[in-house]
Amino acid sequence: MTYSSYIFNHEAFSDRLALAKNPGTSPDVLRQLSDDYSYFVRMAVAQNPNTSADVMIKLSCDRVREIRQHAHSLGFWWS
């Protein structure tokens, strides 16, 4: 098990949110956090400048409108 999968599966909400907000978090960890059940974690991933384009495209289809809107406002959507 990698460190990032451990964080994703076992860390508390506050730790996952802190990782999602941290601009130093790697794109791979942000990719895993983009599947988090928490709206707040997914929104923080969408707002993180280190989030890759493919993850932003995925978030532009999120079930929560605010996350979709944020991803769309940055120009990430399927063309």
N, CA, C and O atoms as a CHARMM CRD file, in Angstrom:
* protein
*
  316
    1    1 MET  N      0.84800  -1.17700   0.00000 PROA 1      0.00000
    2    1 MET  CA     0.00000   0.00000   0.00000 PROA 1      0.00000
    3    1 MET  C      0.89200   1.23800   0.00000 PROA 1      0.00000
    4    1 MET  O      1.82800   1.33800   0.79300 PROA 1      0.00000
    5    2 THR  N      0.59900   2.16800  -0.88300 PROA 2      0.00000
    6    2 THR  CA     1.38000   3.39900  -0.94300 PROA 2      0.00000
    7    2 THR  C      0.90000   4.36900   0.12300 PROA 2      0.00000
    8    2 THR  O     -0.19600   4.23000   0.66500 PROA 2      0.00000
    9    3 TYR  N      1.73600   5.34900   0.41100 PROA 3      0.00000
   10    3 TYR  CA     1.37700   6.37200   1.39600 PROA 3      0.00000
   11    3 TYR  C      0.10000   7.09600   0.99000 PROA 3      0.00000
   12    3 TYR  O     -0.78000   7.32900   1.81900 PROA 3      0.00000
   13    4 SER  N      0.00100   7.45200  -0.29200 PROA 4      0.00000
   14    4 SER  CA    -1.16900   8.20900  -0.73500 PROA 4      0.00000
   15    4 SER  C     -2.44400   7.38500  -0.61700 PROA 4      0.00000
   16    4 SER  O     -3.48700   7.93300  -0.26000 PROA 4      0.00000
   17    5 SER  N     -2.39700   6.07500  -0.90800 PROA 5      0.00000
   18    5 SER  CA    -3.61000   5.27900  -0.76500 PROA 5      0.00000
   19    5 SER  C     -3.94500   5.10100   0.71100 PROA 5      0.00000
   20    5 SER  O     -5.11700   4.98800   1.06900 PROA 5      0.00000
   21    6 TYR  N     -2.92200   5.07400   1.57700 PROA 6      0.00000
   22    6 TYR  CA    -3.17800   5.01200   3.01400 PROA 6      0.00000
   23    6 TYR  C     -3.92200   6.27200   3.46300 PROA 6      0.00000
   24    6 TYR  O     -4.92300   6.18800   4.17400 PROA 6      0.00000
   25    7 ILE  N     -3.43400   7.42300   3.04800 PROA 7      0.00000
   26    7 ILE  CA    -4.07600   8.69500   3.39800 PROA 7      0.00000
   27    7 ILE  C     -5.52200   8.68300   2.93000 PROA 7      0.00000
   28    7 ILE  O     -6.43300   9.02100   3.68600 PROA 7      0.00000
   29    8 PHE  N     -5.72500   8.29300   1.68000 PROA 8      0.00000
   30    8 PHE  CA    -7.06200   8.31900   1.09200 PROA 8      0.00000
   31    8 PHE  C     -8.02200   7.42100   1.86000 PROA 8      0.00000
   32    8 PHE  O     -9.18500   7.78000   2.04400 PROA 8      0.00000
   33    9 ASN  N     -7.56200   6.27300   2.30500 PROA 9      0.00000
   34    9 ASN  CA    -8.44900   5.29200   2.93200 PROA 9      0.00000
   35    9 ASN  C     -8.53200   5.38200   4.44900 PROA 9      0.00000
   36    9 ASN  O     -9.49300   4.88700   5.03700 PROA 9      0.00000
   37   10 HSD  N     -7.53400   6.00900   5.10600 PROA 10     0.00000
   38   10 HSD  CA    -7.49200   5.91800   6.55900 PROA 10     0.00000
   39   10 HSD  C     -7.39700   7.24600   7.30400 PROA 10     0.00000
   40   10 HSD  O     -7.66900   7.28900   8.50400 PROA 10     0.00000
   41   11 GLU  N     -7.03200   8.29100   6.65200 PROA 11     0.00000
   42   11 GLU  CA    -6.84900   9.54300   7.37100 PROA 11     0.00000
   43   11 GLU  C     -8.18400  10.24000   7.63100 PROA 11     0.00000
   44   11 GLU  O     -9.16700  10.03600   6.91900 PROA 11     0.00000
   45   12 ALA  N     -8.18200  11.05600   8.65800 PROA 12     0.00000
   46   12 ALA  CA    -9.36600  11.81000   9.03800 PROA 12     0.00000
   47   12 ALA  C     -9.69000  12.85600   7.97800 PROA 12     0.00000
   48   12 ALA  O     -8.84300  13.24800   7.17600 PROA 12     0.00000
   49   13 PHE  N    -10.93000  13.28600   8.00300 PROA 13     0.00000
   50   13 PHE  CA   -11.40000  14.31100   7.07200 PROA 13     0.00000
   51   13 PHE  C    -10.47800  15.52600   7.08500 PROA 13     0.00000
   52   13 PHE  O    -10.11000  16.03700   6.02700 PROA 13     0.00000
   53   14 SER  N    -10.10400  15.99000   8.27100 PROA 14     0.00000
   54   14 SER  CA    -9.28400  17.20700   8.36000 PROA 14     0.00000
   55   14 SER  C     -7.92300  17.01800   7.68500 PROA 14     0.00000
   56   14 SER  O     -7.38300  17.95700   7.09900 PROA 14     0.00000
   57   15 ASP  N     -7.37600  15.81600   7.76600 PROA 15     0.00000
   58   15 ASP  CA    -6.09600  15.54700   7.10900 PROA 15     0.00000
   59   15 ASP  C     -6.25100  15.49800   5.59600 PROA 15     0.00000
   60   15 ASP  O     -5.40800  16.02300   4.87000 PROA 15     0.00000
   61   16 ARG  N     -7.32400  14.87100   5.11400 PROA 16     0.00000
   62   16 ARG  CA    -7.56000  14.81400   3.66800 PROA 16     0.00000
   63   16 ARG  C     -7.82800  16.21600   3.11700 PROA 16     0.00000
   64   16 ARG  O     -7.36300  16.56100   2.03100 PROA 16     0.00000
   65   17 LEU  N     -8.57600  17.01600   3.86700 PROA 17     0.00000
   66   17 LEU  CA    -8.85400  18.38300   3.43800 PROA 17     0.00000
   67   17 LEU  C     -7.57200  19.20500   3.40300 PROA 17     0.00000
   68   17 LEU  O     -7.35400  19.96700   2.46100 PROA 17     0.00000
   69   18 ALA  N     -6.72700  19.06200   4.41200 PROA 18     0.00000
   70   18 ALA  CA    -5.45100  19.79200   4.43100 PROA 18     0.00000
   71   18 ALA  C     -4.58400  19.40200   3.23800 PROA 18     0.00000
   72   18 ALA  O     -3.95200  20.26200   2.62600 PROA 18     0.00000
   73   19 LEU  N     -4.55100  18.12200   2.90600 PROA 19     0.00000
   74   19 LEU  CA    -3.79700  17.67500   1.72700 PROA 19     0.00000
   75   19 LEU  C     -4.38300  18.27700   0.45700 PROA 19     0.00000
   76   19 LEU  O     -3.64200  18.74300  -0.40900 PROA 19     0.00000
   77   20 ALA  N     -5.70000  18.27000   0.34000 PROA 20     0.00000
   78   20 ALA  CA    -6.35200  18.78400  -0.86900 PROA 20     0.00000
   79   20 ALA  C     -6.10200  20.28100  -1.04400 PROA 20     0.00000
   80   20 ALA  O     -6.02400  20.76200  -2.17400 PROA 20     0.00000
   81   21 LYS  N     -5.97600  21.01900   0.05100 PROA 21     0.00000
   82   21 LYS  CA    -5.75200  22.46400  -0.01200 PROA 21     0.00000
   83   21 LYS  C     -4.29200  22.83500  -0.22800 PROA 21     0.00000
   84   21 LYS  O     -3.99800  23.94100  -0.68300 PROA 21     0.00000
   85   22 ASN  N     -3.38000  21.93600   0.09000 PROA 22     0.00000
   86   22 ASN  CA    -1.95800  22.23600   0.05500 PROA 22     0.00000
   87   22 ASN  C     -1.44800  22.31900  -1.38500 PROA 22     0.00000
   88   22 ASN  O     -1.53200  21.33100  -2.11500 PROA 22     0.00000
   89   23 PRO  N     -0.92000  23.47600  -1.81300 PROA 23     0.00000
   90   23 PRO  CA    -0.42400  23.59700  -3.18600 PROA 23     0.00000
   91   23 PRO  C      0.80600  22.73200  -3.46500 PROA 23     0.00000
   92   23 PRO  O      1.21000  22.58000  -4.61800 PROA 23     0.00000
   93   24 GLY  N      1.39500  22.16900  -2.42100 PROA 24     0.00000
   94   24 GLY  CA     2.53400  21.28100  -2.60500 PROA 24     0.00000
   95   24 GLY  C      2.15900  19.81300  -2.74700 PROA 24     0.00000
   96   24 GLY  O      3.02600  18.96500  -2.95500 PROA 24     0.00000
   97   25 THR  N      0.87600  19.51500  -2.63700 PROA 25     0.00000
   98   25 THR  CA     0.42000  18.13000  -2.77800 PROA 25     0.00000
   99   25 THR  C      0.58900  17.68400  -4.22300 PROA 25     0.00000
  100   25 THR  O      0.28400  18.43100  -5.15300 PROA 25     0.00000
  101   26 SER  N      1.06800  16.48300  -4.40000 PROA 26     0.00000
  102   26 SER  CA     1.34600  15.98400  -5.75500 PROA 26     0.00000
  103   26 SER  C      0.05800  15.76400  -6.54400 PROA 26     0.00000
  104   26 SER  O     -0.99000  15.47700  -5.96600 PROA 26     0.00000
  105   27 PRO  N      0.14100  15.90000  -7.85900 PROA 27     0.00000
  106   27 PRO  CA    -1.03000  15.63700  -8.70700 PROA 27     0.00000
  107   27 PRO  C     -1.59400  14.22500  -8.51700 PROA 27     0.00000
  108   27 PRO  O     -2.80300  14.03200  -8.64000 PROA 27     0.00000
  109   28 ASP  N     -0.75100  13.24500  -8.22300 PROA 28     0.00000
  110   28 ASP  CA    -1.24200  11.87800  -8.01700 PROA 28     0.00000
  111   28 ASP  C     -2.11400  11.77100  -6.77200 PROA 28     0.00000
  112   28 ASP  O     -3.14600  11.10100  -6.79200 PROA 28     0.00000
  113   29 VAL  N     -1.70600  12.42300  -5.69400 PROA 29     0.00000
  114   29 VAL  CA    -2.52100  12.40900  -4.47500 PROA 29     0.00000
  115   29 VAL  C     -3.81000  13.18200  -4.70600 PROA 29     0.00000
  116   29 VAL  O     -4.87400  12.75700  -4.25800 PROA 29     0.00000
  117   30 LEU  N     -3.72800  14.31000  -5.39900 PROA 30     0.00000
  118   30 LEU  CA    -4.93600  15.08400  -5.71300 PROA 30     0.00000
  119   30 LEU  C     -5.90100  14.26100  -6.57400 PROA 30     0.00000
  120   30 LEU  O     -7.11800  14.36800  -6.42300 PROA 30     0.00000
  121   31 ARG  N     -5.36000  13.45400  -7.46200 PROA 31     0.00000
  122   31 ARG  CA    -6.20000  12.58100  -8.29200 PROA 31     0.00000
  123   31 ARG  C     -7.00000  11.62300  -7.39600 PROA 31     0.00000
  124   31 ARG  O     -8.19600  11.42300  -7.60900 PROA 31     0.00000
  125   32 GLN  N     -6.34200  11.04000  -6.40900 PROA 32     0.00000
  126   32 GLN  CA    -7.03500  10.13600  -5.49600 PROA 32     0.00000
  127   32 GLN  C     -8.06300  10.88700  -4.65600 PROA 32     0.00000
  128   32 GLN  O     -9.17100  10.39900  -4.43600 PROA 32     0.00000
  129   33 LEU  N     -7.69400  12.06400  -4.19400 PROA 33     0.00000
  130   33 LEU  CA    -8.61200  12.84600  -3.36600 PROA 33     0.00000
  131   33 LEU  C     -9.81300  13.36000  -4.15900 PROA 33     0.00000
  132   33 LEU  O    -10.84400  13.68700  -3.57000 PROA 33     0.00000
  133   34 SER  N     -9.69900  13.43500  -5.46200 PROA 34     0.00000
  134   34 SER  CA   -10.82900  13.90600  -6.28100 PROA 34     0.00000
  135   34 SER  C    -12.00800  12.92800  -6.23600 PROA 34     0.00000
  136   34 SER  O    -13.11500  13.27300  -6.65100 PROA 34     0.00000
  137   35 ASP  N    -11.77500  11.71700  -5.73700 PROA 35     0.00000
  138   35 ASP  CA   -12.84800  10.72500  -5.57700 PROA 35     0.00000
  139   35 ASP  C    -13.39100  10.69200  -4.15000 PROA 35     0.00000
  140   35 ASP  O    -14.21500   9.83900  -3.81900 PROA 35     0.00000
  141   36 ASP  N    -12.94000  11.59800  -3.32100 PROA 36     0.00000
  142   36 ASP  CA   -13.36200  11.59700  -1.91900 PROA 36     0.00000
  143   36 ASP  C    -14.87400  11.78600  -1.81400 PROA 36     0.00000
  144   36 ASP  O    -15.48200  12.46000  -2.64600 PROA 36     0.00000
  145   37 TYR  N    -15.47000  11.19000  -0.79500 PROA 37     0.00000
  146   37 TYR  CA   -16.91600  11.32700  -0.59900 PROA 37     0.00000
  147   37 TYR  C    -17.30000  12.72700  -0.13700 PROA 37     0.00000
  148   37 TYR  O    -18.46100  13.11900  -0.25700 PROA 37     0.00000
  149   38 SER  N    -16.33200  13.48900   0.39400 PROA 38     0.00000
  150   38 SER  CA   -16.62500  14.81100   0.92900 PROA 38     0.00000
  151   38 SER  C    -16.60200  15.88800  -0.15300 PROA 38     0.00000
  152   38 SER  O    -15.63900  16.01600  -0.90900 PROA 38     0.00000
  153   39 TYR  N    -17.67000  16.64500  -0.20600 PROA 39     0.00000
  154   39 TYR  CA   -17.76600  17.80800  -1.09300 PROA 39     0.00000
  155   39 TYR  C    -16.59300  18.75600  -0.84700 PROA 39     0.00000
  156   39 TYR  O    -15.99700  19.26900  -1.79400 PROA 39     0.00000
  157   40 PHE  N    -16.26300  18.98700   0.42500 PROA 40     0.00000
  158   40 PHE  CA   -15.22300  19.95100   0.78000 PROA 40     0.00000
  159   40 PHE  C    -13.85000  19.52800   0.26800 PROA 40     0.00000
  160   40 PHE  O    -13.06900  20.36000  -0.19600 PROA 40     0.00000
  161   41 VAL  N    -13.56300  18.24000   0.35300 PROA 41     0.00000
  162   41 VAL  CA   -12.27900  17.73800  -0.15100 PROA 41     0.00000
  163   41 VAL  C    -12.23600  17.86800  -1.66700 PROA 41     0.00000
  164   41 VAL  O    -11.24100  18.33900  -2.21800 PROA 41     0.00000
  165   42 ARG  N    -13.30100  17.45700  -2.34800 PROA 42     0.00000
  166   42 ARG  CA   -13.32300  17.55100  -3.81600 PROA 42     0.00000
  167   42 ARG  C    -13.24300  19.00900  -4.28300 PROA 42     0.00000
  168   42 ARG  O    -12.58300  19.30000  -5.28000 PROA 42     0.00000
  169   43 MET  N    -13.90700  19.92500  -3.57400 PROA 43     0.00000
  170   43 MET  CA   -13.84100  21.34500  -3.94100 PROA 43     0.00000
  171   43 MET  C    -12.42500  21.87200  -3.73700 PROA 43     0.00000
  172   43 MET  O    -11.93300  22.64800  -4.55600 PROA 43     0.00000
  173   44 ALA  N    -11.77200  21.46500  -2.66800 PROA 44     0.00000
  174   44 ALA  CA   -10.38800  21.89300  -2.43800 PROA 44     0.00000
  175   44 ALA  C     -9.46900  21.36900  -3.53300 PROA 44     0.00000
  176   44 ALA  O     -8.54300  22.06400  -3.95000 PROA 44     0.00000
  177   45 VAL  N     -9.71700  20.15400  -4.00000 PROA 45     0.00000
  178   45 VAL  CA    -8.94000  19.61100  -5.12700 PROA 45     0.00000
  179   45 VAL  C     -9.16800  20.47900  -6.35900 PROA 45     0.00000
  180   45 VAL  O     -8.22200  20.80500  -7.07600 PROA 45     0.00000
  181   46 ALA  N    -10.42000  20.85100  -6.60600 PROA 46     0.00000
  182   46 ALA  CA   -10.74500  21.68000  -7.77300 PROA 46     0.00000
  183   46 ALA  C    -10.07200  23.04800  -7.68600 PROA 46     0.00000
  184   46 ALA  O     -9.77200  23.65400  -8.71500 PROA 46     0.00000
  185   47 GLN  N     -9.83300  23.53700  -6.47700 PROA 47     0.00000
  186   47 GLN  CA    -9.22900  24.85700  -6.29500 PROA 47     0.00000
  187   47 GLN  C     -7.70700  24.80700  -6.19600 PROA 47     0.00000
  188   47 GLN  O     -7.05400  25.85000  -6.18100 PROA 47     0.00000
  189   48 ASN  N     -7.14600  23.61900  -6.13000 PROA 48     0.00000
  190   48 ASN  CA    -5.70300  23.47800  -5.96200 PROA 48     0.00000
  191   48 ASN  C     -4.98700  23.70300  -7.30500 PROA 48     0.00000
  192   48 ASN  O     -5.33200  23.05600  -8.29400 PROA 48     0.00000
  193   49 PRO  N     -4.00500  24.60100  -7.35300 PROA 49     0.00000
  194   49 PRO  CA    -3.31100  24.87900  -8.61400 PROA 49     0.00000
  195   49 PRO  C     -2.48400  23.69600  -9.13800 PROA 49     0.00000
  196   49 PRO  O     -2.06400  23.70000 -10.29500 PROA 49     0.00000
  197   50 ASN  N     -2.25400  22.70000  -8.30400 PROA 50     0.00000
  198   50 ASN  CA    -1.47200  21.53700  -8.71400 PROA 50     0.00000
  199   50 ASN  C     -2.33100  20.42800  -9.31300 PROA 50     0.00000
  200   50 ASN  O     -1.80600  19.39600  -9.73000 PROA 50     0.00000
  201   51 THR  N     -3.64300  20.63000  -9.35800 PROA 51     0.00000
  202   51 THR  CA    -4.54000  19.61500  -9.90700 PROA 51     0.00000
  203   51 THR  C     -4.36600  19.54900 -11.42200 PROA 51     0.00000
  204   51 THR  O     -4.38200  20.57200 -12.10600 PROA 51     0.00000
  205   52 SER  N     -4.20100  18.34600 -11.92900 PROA 52     0.00000
  206   52 SER  CA    -3.95700  18.15900 -13.36800 PROA 52     0.00000
  207   52 SER  C     -5.22600  18.40300 -14.19000 PROA 52     0.00000
  208   52 SER  O     -6.34300  18.34600 -13.67600 PROA 52     0.00000
  209   53 ALA  N     -5.02500  18.67100 -15.45300 PROA 53     0.00000
  210   53 ALA  CA    -6.14300  18.95600 -16.36000 PROA 53     0.00000
  211   53 ALA  C     -7.12000  17.79100 -16.43400 PROA 53     0.00000
  212   53 ALA  O     -8.33000  18.01200 -16.46700 PROA 53     0.00000
  213   54 ASP  N     -6.62600  16.55700 -16.46100 PROA 54     0.00000
  214   54 ASP  CA    -7.54200  15.41700 -16.56400 PROA 54     0.00000
  215   54 ASP  C     -8.42800  15.29200 -15.33000 PROA 54     0.00000
  216   54 ASP  O     -9.58500  14.88800 -15.44000 PROA 54     0.00000
  217   55 VAL  N     -7.90400  15.63100 -14.16900 PROA 55     0.00000
  218   55 VAL  CA    -8.72300  15.60400 -12.95100 PROA 55     0.00000
  219   55 VAL  C     -9.74000  16.73900 -12.98400 PROA 55     0.00000
  220   55 VAL  O    -10.88600  16.55500 -12.57200 PROA 55     0.00000
  221   56 MET  N     -9.33200  17.91000 -13.46900 PROA 56     0.00000
  222   56 MET  CA   -10.28100  19.02000 -13.57900 PROA 56     0.00000
  223   56 MET  C    -11.40900  18.67900 -14.54600 PROA 56     0.00000
  224   56 MET  O    -12.56200  19.03800 -14.30800 PROA 56     0.00000
  225   57 ILE  N    -11.08500  17.99800 -15.61700 PROA 57     0.00000
  226   57 ILE  CA   -12.12800  17.57700 -16.56100 PROA 57     0.00000
  227   57 ILE  C    -13.09700  16.63400 -15.85900 PROA 57     0.00000
  228   57 ILE  O    -14.31300  16.74300 -16.02300 PROA 57     0.00000
  229   58 LYS  N    -12.55000  15.70800 -15.07600 PROA 58     0.00000
  230   58 LYS  CA   -13.41100  14.78900 -14.32500 PROA 58     0.00000
  231   58 LYS  C    -14.28800  15.56100 -13.34200 PROA 58     0.00000
  232   58 LYS  O    -15.48000  15.27800 -13.21900 PROA 58     0.00000
  233   59 LEU  N    -13.70500  16.53500 -12.64300 PROA 59     0.00000
  234   59 LEU  CA   -14.46500  17.31800 -11.67500 PROA 59     0.00000
  235   59 LEU  C    -15.52000  18.19500 -12.34400 PROA 59     0.00000
  236   59 LEU  O    -16.49300  18.59100 -11.70200 PROA 59     0.00000
  237   60 SER  N    -15.33800  18.50000 -13.61600 PROA 60     0.00000
  238   60 SER  CA   -16.35100  19.28400 -14.32300 PROA 60     0.00000
  239   60 SER  C    -17.63100  18.48400 -14.53900 PROA 60     0.00000
  240   60 SER  O    -18.64300  19.02600 -14.98500 PROA 60     0.00000
  241   61 CYS  N    -17.57900  17.19700 -14.22200 PROA 61     0.00000
  242   61 CYS  CA   -18.76900  16.31900 -14.29400 PROA 61     0.00000
  243   61 CYS  C    -19.19300  15.85200 -12.90500 PROA 61     0.00000
  244   61 CYS  O    -19.96700  14.90200 -12.78600 PROA 61     0.00000
  245   62 ASP  N    -18.70000  16.50100 -11.85900 PROA 62     0.00000
  246   62 ASP  CA   -19.01300  16.10700 -10.48600 PROA 62     0.00000
  247   62 ASP  C    -20.51500  16.20700 -10.22400 PROA 62     0.00000
  248   62 ASP  O    -21.22100  16.97000 -10.88300 PROA 62     0.00000
  249   63 ARG  N    -20.99000  15.43100  -9.25900 PROA 63     0.00000
  250   63 ARG  CA   -22.41300  15.44400  -8.92600 PROA 63     0.00000
  251   63 ARG  C    -22.85000  16.72600  -8.22500 PROA 63     0.00000
  252   63 ARG  O    -24.04300  17.02000  -8.15100 PROA 63     0.00000
  253   64 VAL  N    -21.87800  17.49700  -7.70500 PROA 64     0.00000
  254   64 VAL  CA   -22.18300  18.74100  -7.00300 PROA 64     0.00000
  255   64 VAL  C    -21.97800  19.91700  -7.95200 PROA 64     0.00000
  256   64 VAL  O    -20.90700  20.09000  -8.53300 PROA 64     0.00000
  257   65 ARG  N    -23.01700  20.71200  -8.09400 PROA 65     0.00000
  258   65 ARG  CA   -23.01800  21.81600  -9.05300 PROA 65     0.00000
  259   65 ARG  C    -21.87000  22.79900  -8.82500 PROA 65     0.00000
  260   65 ARG  O    -21.24500  23.23300  -9.79200 PROA 65     0.00000
  261   66 GLU  N    -21.57500  23.16200  -7.57400 PROA 66     0.00000
  262   66 GLU  CA   -20.52500  24.14900  -7.29800 PROA 66     0.00000
  263   66 GLU  C    -19.15300  23.66300  -7.77100 PROA 66     0.00000
  264   66 GLU  O    -18.34200  24.45300  -8.25600 PROA 66     0.00000
  265   67 ILE  N    -18.90200  22.37300  -7.62800 PROA 67     0.00000
  266   67 ILE  CA   -17.62700  21.82900  -8.09200 PROA 67     0.00000
  267   67 ILE  C    -17.57900  21.85300  -9.61400 PROA 67     0.00000
  268   67 ILE  O    -16.56400  22.23300 -10.19700 PROA 67     0.00000
  269   68 ARG  N    -18.66600  21.45200 -10.25800 PROA 68     0.00000
  270   68 ARG  CA   -18.73200  21.51500 -11.72600 PROA 68     0.00000
  271   68 ARG  C    -18.52000  22.94400 -12.20600 PROA 68     0.00000
  272   68 ARG  O    -17.75500  23.18500 -13.14100 PROA 68     0.00000
  273   69 GLN  N    -19.19800  23.89000 -11.56500 PROA 69     0.00000
  274   69 GLN  CA   -19.08600  25.29300 -11.98000 PROA 69     0.00000
  275   69 GLN  C    -17.66000  25.81000 -11.82600 PROA 69     0.00000
  276   69 GLN  O    -17.16400  26.54100 -12.68500 PROA 69     0.00000
  277   70 HSD  N    -17.00500  25.43400 -10.73900 PROA 70     0.00000
  278   70 HSD  CA   -15.62200  25.89300 -10.54600 PROA 70     0.00000
  279   70 HSD  C    -14.72000  25.33400 -11.64400 PROA 70     0.00000
  280   70 HSD  O    -13.91800  26.06500 -12.22600 PROA 70     0.00000
  281   71 ALA  N    -14.85100  24.05800 -11.92200 PROA 71     0.00000
  282   71 ALA  CA   -14.03000  23.45400 -12.98100 PROA 71     0.00000
  283   71 ALA  C    -14.32500  24.11400 -14.33000 PROA 71     0.00000
  284   71 ALA  O    -13.40500  24.38900 -15.10000 PROA 71     0.00000
  285   72 HSD  N    -15.58700  24.36500 -14.61200 PROA 72     0.00000
  286   72 HSD  CA   -15.96800  25.02500 -15.86800 PROA 72     0.00000
  287   72 HSD  C    -15.41900  26.45100 -15.93400 PROA 72     0.00000
  288   72 HSD  O    -15.00600  26.91400 -16.99800 PROA 72     0.00000
  289   73 SER  N    -15.41600  27.14800 -14.78600 PROA 73     0.00000
  290   73 SER  CA   -14.94400  28.54700 -14.78100 PROA 73     0.00000
  291   73 SER  C    -13.45900  28.63200 -15.12600 PROA 73     0.00000
  292   73 SER  O    -12.98200  29.67600 -15.57000 PROA 73     0.00000
  293   74 LEU  N    -12.73600  27.54600 -14.92400 PROA 74     0.00000
  294   74 LEU  CA   -11.31400  27.52800 -15.25800 PROA 74     0.00000
  295   74 LEU  C    -11.07200  27.04700 -16.68600 PROA 74     0.00000
  296   74 LEU  O     -9.93200  26.99500 -17.14900 PROA 74     0.00000
  297   75 GLY  N    -12.14800  26.69900 -17.37500 PROA 75     0.00000
  298   75 GLY  CA   -12.02800  26.29300 -18.76200 PROA 75     0.00000
  299   75 GLY  C    -11.81200  24.79800 -18.96800 PROA 75     0.00000
  300   75 GLY  O    -11.39200  24.37400 -20.04500 PROA 75     0.00000
  301   76 PHE  N    -12.09800  23.98900 -17.93500 PROA 76     0.00000
  302   76 PHE  CA   -11.93400  22.55200 -18.05400 PROA 76     0.00000
  303   76 PHE  C    -13.29100  21.90000 -18.28400 PROA 76     0.00000
  304   76 PHE  O    -14.10400  21.80900 -17.36500 PROA 76     0.00000
  305   77 TRP  N    -13.53100  21.45000 -19.49900 PROA 77     0.00000
  306   77 TRP  CA   -14.72900  20.69800 -19.83000 PROA 77     0.00000
  307   77 TRP  C    -14.47800  19.89400 -21.07200 PROA 77     0.00000
  308   77 TRP  O    -13.54100  20.15900 -21.82600 PROA 77     0.00000
  309   78 TRP  N    -15.31400  18.91800 -21.27800 PROA 78     0.00000
  310   78 TRP  CA   -15.19800  18.10100 -22.49400 PROA 78     0.00000
  311   78 TRP  C    -15.58000  18.92500 -23.69800 PROA 78     0.00000
  312   78 TRP  O    -16.59000  19.62900 -23.67900 PROA 78     0.00000
  313   79 SER  N    -14.78300  18.84300 -24.74600 PROA 79     0.00000
  314   79 SER  CA   -15.13900  19.59100 -25.96300 PROA 79     0.00000
  315   79 SER  C    -15.59100  18.65700 -27.05100 PROA 79     0.00000
  316   79 SER  O    -15.93100  19.10400 -28.14600 PROA 79     0.00000
